[in-house]
């Protein structure tokens, strides 16, 4: 479980920055780095956790399939206890927007003053909330799904056999 939280806290922002910098070479976008990361939080947290789950599943720990439970329970608690914004609005709709909604509008920071000004931005606060609670949920699902697939299909064994066969065929040709 610690691996999922570490991936979400460190790999996701790094992957977002790397992807943003690569994409900015090919196209100009008006969205900022934080807006990019929060808008693509599912892919940026699910995919690395999924691949880490595939890699770590070789250790054959059955508990890897259950990693999704604690982040899901925490998110469900936060979702259930989310206060409604007003008497006239549903807390269910507001909570869904807070924890799963997209449509972020966060300009790019040009300097530290801009960065600190973002802390008052509602979308920045909502994005950080999703980074804190929703991204571990996505990562936990990805990690557990990878472990489940690996255990059920013996995927790592098949990949290792394919790599070994490829390597042996390369040695025969040399």
N, C-alpha and C positions, 0 to 999 in steps of 0.2 A: 504494500500500500504506500509505503514511503516513496518508492520509485515513481508511482503515478503522480504524487504530489510534487516531487522534484522535477519531473518532466514538465508538468503544467506550469510550475513557477519559474523554471529556468530555460528549458528547451523551447517552450511555446513562444516566449518573447524573442528569443534568439532566432528561431525559425521565421517568425513574422518579420523581423528586421532584415534578415537575409533575403527572404522572398520579396519584400518590398523593394530592396535595393536592386535586385535582379530585374524585377518588373519595371522599375523606374528607368532602367537603361533603354528599354524598348518603347515605352509610352509615358506620356506625361499625365499625371492624375492630380486632381485637386484635393483628394483625400489625404489626410495626414497619416503618419505611422501608427498612431494609436487607433485611429478610425479603421485603418486596414486590419490591424490585429483583432480588434473587437468585432469587426464585421465578419471575419473569417475564423472566429474562435473555435468553432466545431472542428473544422479540418485541421487547424494548427495544434489542437490538443488531442484529438482522436487519433490522427495518423501516426505521430511519433509514439504514442502509448501503444498503439496496435503493433507497430514494428518491434518495439521493445518487448512486448508480450510474446511475439513470435520468437525473439531471440532468447528470452529468459525461460521459455517453456521447455527448453531442453533439460532444465533441472528437474522437470517432472513434479513440481509442487502442485498438488490439487487445489490448494488454497488460492492459487492464481485465478481460478475461475470465479472466486467469490470476492475479489477486490472491489467490484462495483457496488457492493452492499453499503458500505459506510458512506462514501460520497453521495449515494442516492438517498440514504436516510438523512444526512445533513441537509441536502437540498430540499427534500420533502418537508423537513421541519421549518426551514427558512420560508418555503413557499406557503405552508399552512399558517404560519404566524405573521405573515406580511400584513401590515396594517393598510386598510383601504385609504386612498388619498382623500376621499370625502364621503359624506353620507350617501351621496347619489351615485357613486361609482362602486363597481364590484371589486372586491379585493382579489378575486380569482383572475380577472382580466389584468389588473394592475400588477399582480405578482408574476403572471406569465410575461408581461412586457418587461418587468424588471429583470427577470432571470433568463428569459429566452428571446426577448425581442431584439430586432436588429435596427436598422435605420439610424446608425450613429452619425452625428455631425460634430466632428472634432477636428479643428484645423491643425495643420502641422506646426510644431513648435520650432521657432527660429532661434530662440535663446532661452535661458533659464527663466526670465521674466514671463515669457509666454507659457512655459511649462507650469509654473506655479499658478498662473491665471486659470489654467485648465481645471485646477482642483475644485473650482466653484461651478464648473460646467456639469449640468445634470447628466449628459451623455457620458462624460468621463467617469463620473461616480457610478453610473449604471454599468459601464464597461468593466470597471474595477470590481464591482460586485459579481459580475459574471465570471471574471477571471478568478475570483476567490472561491465561488461556490459552484458555478455551472461547468467551468472547464475541468475540475476534478471529476465531476460526474461523467463528462464526455470521455476523459482519459481512462477512468475506471471501466467504462463500458468497452472501450477499444482494447484495453489490456486484457480484460476478462474474455472478450470475444476471441481474441487471438489465442489465448490459452485454451479455450474450449475447442476451437478449430484444430489446433495442433494436437490436442489429446485425442480427439475423435478421428482425425484423418492420418495421424502419424506423419504430419507434414514435414517436420524437421528431418525425420529419417529419410523420407523420399527426396528431399532437397539434398541432403548429404550424399545419398546414393547417386543422384544425378551429377553432382559436382565431382564425385570420385570417378564416375564413368567418363565424364568430360576430360578430367585430368589424365586419366589412363589413355584415352584416345589421343590426346595431345602428345604424350610421351612416346606412343607408338609411331606417330608421324615424324617425330624429331630424330 
